[in-house]
Amino acid sequence: MTELYAHTNEFTGSIPTELGQLKMLNSLVINSNKFTGHLPIDLGNLEELTYLSIKNNQFMGTFPTEIGQQLKQLTTLWLENNDFTGEFPAEIDTSSLTEFCLRGNEFTGLLPPEIENEYVCV
């Protein structure tokens, strides 16, 4: 499986950590559900992932640094309208991001300057 689109289904609960075992996945779109809890760091195992959209859920806590550090091919990251808190991890490699959205969360601090361009919504 290379793509998983499960958006707008009213799924609830936490994301299963087993998603991190889908090593060939390049697109994960689970936005507009009712997922809750912390984002599992196992998603960092999806090293082929280029597109991650988890917007419009109820994820909480800090965004796991491990996810961004390991997803070197990520070009799209949609996190908007969740309940993430704390600083957006500076360790995350943002050099390949062309689409990036954080708004609707409680992130604090500054964004890395290389992602502040026309493709960013904050």
N, C-alpha and C positions, 0 to 999 in steps of 0.2 A: 504494500500500500504506500503510495507516495502523497496522497492528498486526503485530508479528512475535513469535511465540511459538515458541521453539526450545529449550525446557527439557527436561532429563532425556533427552538423546540421546547422551551420552558424546562430544560433539564435542571435538576436541583442537586445540592450536595457538593462534595469535593470532587476535583478531577482525580481520576484513578492514577496512581503512580505508574501503573503499567503502560500508560501512554508513552513513557520514556523508553520503552522497549521497541517502538516502531522506528527503527534506525534509518529507514529509507524515506521517512516522511519529509516532504519539502514544503507543504502547506498545512497549517493547522488553524482552522477557523471555527471557533466555538463561541462567537459573540452572541449577544442578545439572548442569553439564557438566564438562569437563576443560580449559577454556580457560586459557592461560598467558600470561605476558608482561605488558607494560604496556598499560593501557587507552588506545586511540588518542584523541588530542585531537580528531580528526575527528567524534567523537560530539557534540561541542559544536555542530555544524552542525544538529542535529536540534531546531530551535527550537520545534517543535510538541509535543515530547515532554513527556508528563505523568507517565508511569510508567516507571521504569527499575529492573529487577531483574537484577542480575548476581551474586547470592549463590551460595555453594557452588561456586566455581571456584578457580583458582589464580593470579588476577591479582596482580601484584607492583608494588613501587615506590610512589611517591606518587600520590595521586588527583589527576588533572589539574585545576588551577584553571580552565582554559579551559572545561571541561565545565560546571561549576556556574555560572560567570559568564554563560554564554550561554543556559542552559536556564531561562528565567524562568518557564515555566509548569509546571515540575516539582512534583508534589504527593507523589509516592512515590519514595523512593530506598532500595533494598535493596542494601547492600554486604557484608553479613555473610559470614564464613567464606571470606575470601580471604587474601592475604598483603600487603595494603597497609601501608605504613610512613610514618613522618613525621607531621607535624601535619596535621589535617584543615584544608583551606584556609579561612581566615577570610573570604576574598573571595567565597565562594560565597553566593549569595542563598538563605537558608533560610526566608524569611518565608512562602513558600507551601507548605512541606512539612507534610503531615499524617501521613505515615508515613515513618519514617526508622530505619535500623538499620545500625550499624557493627560490632557485636561480632564477635569471632573474627578480628580484624586486629591489627596492631601500631601503630595510631595513637598519637601522643603529644600532649601538650598538652591544652588545654581546648576544649570545644565552645562555639560561640556560645550565649549564654544563651537566645535566643529559640526554640531547638529543644529545650530541655530540658523536655519536657512528657510527658503520658501516652502519646503516640504514638511515643515514641523508645525504642529498645532499644539499649543501648551495652555 
